[in-house]
């Protein structure tokens, strides 16, 4: 299956791209996607527990099963002052 991955802020800095199309095995979860990305981009491991994740513009958990043509967004928590 193919998904579109969008990353923002410090996640973009770690991964080195804004948006990318990925081919994943059917049944891949968000956690599985993060495992794959952390293997390729070591700096992502430290941020993993604090990342916000969305599938098709709806917040999701790591257990969410991805489907063909989903759009996944990963971004760090937003803070303000």
Secondary structure, DSSP 8 states (H G I E B T S, - for coil): -EEEEEE-HHHHHHHT-SEEEEE--TT-BHHHHHHHHHHH-TTHHHHGGG-EEEETTEE--TT-B--TT-EEEEE------
